[in-house]
Amino acid sequence: MAPKLVFLMLMVFLTISFNQVLASDPDMLQDVCVADLTGKPKVNGFICKENITANDFFTTILGTPGATNNTFGSVVTGANVEKVPGLNTLGVSLSRIDYAPGGLNPPHTHPRATEMVFVLEGELDVGFITTANVLVSKSIKKGEVFVFPRGLVHFQKNNGKVAAAVISAFNSQLPGTQGISVTLFASNPPVPDNVLTMAFQIGTKEVEKIKSRLAPKK
């Protein structure tokens, strides 16, 4: 086999292997590494604490519906490494999302994880947008599952007349969430108005109005 072809095949193999390594959280190197949430220094994850208990791997946080009396009519309750320290280095986490009738989990992304939702109650209209700007959407109901690929903008909307709820699974101990509207209109320090007016083709007054509505409650 020609040396150039061997080199090319080696580079392809290394590229595929490298991408697979980066596809989720790093593999653990011991049985458990319960997060020391107060420990310093911070690393890519959390340092391990010395004494562990069963409670480090336990939570009841997803068993109770969250309060949805807010601007969007939805609330996310996370069971990630910050709430369940035993998840440190395990590469998984869950969330519960509750929706009031008409409630919306507004467009957002998870930079570190793919998300899979399982509908506990109600019906939802869900979707994600590909990098080719194609909307992939579906109506889902109790007992059904939908997947949102890692990093893609997605949403869930309860268009029903009763409350809805899902359990979300992630292939990361801390998937991160970046809401599109809040990121652009409520960052600190703020994104300059002239960036937003040009990006969204709206006037400064409209930008200021949106910022005021999305500003954190004091």
Buried (B, 14 or more C-beta within 10 A) or exposed (E): EEEEEEEEEEEEEEEEEEEEEEEBBEEEEEEBBBBBEEEEEEEEBBBBBEEBEEEBBEBEBBEEBBEBEEEBBBBBBBBBBBBBBBBBBBBBBBBBBBBBBBBBBBBBBBEBBBBBBBBBBBBBBBBBBEEEEEEBBEBBEBEBEBBBEBBBBBBBBBBBEEBBBBBBBBBBBBBEBEBEBBBBBBEEEBBEBEEBBEEEEEEEEBBEEBBEEBEEEE
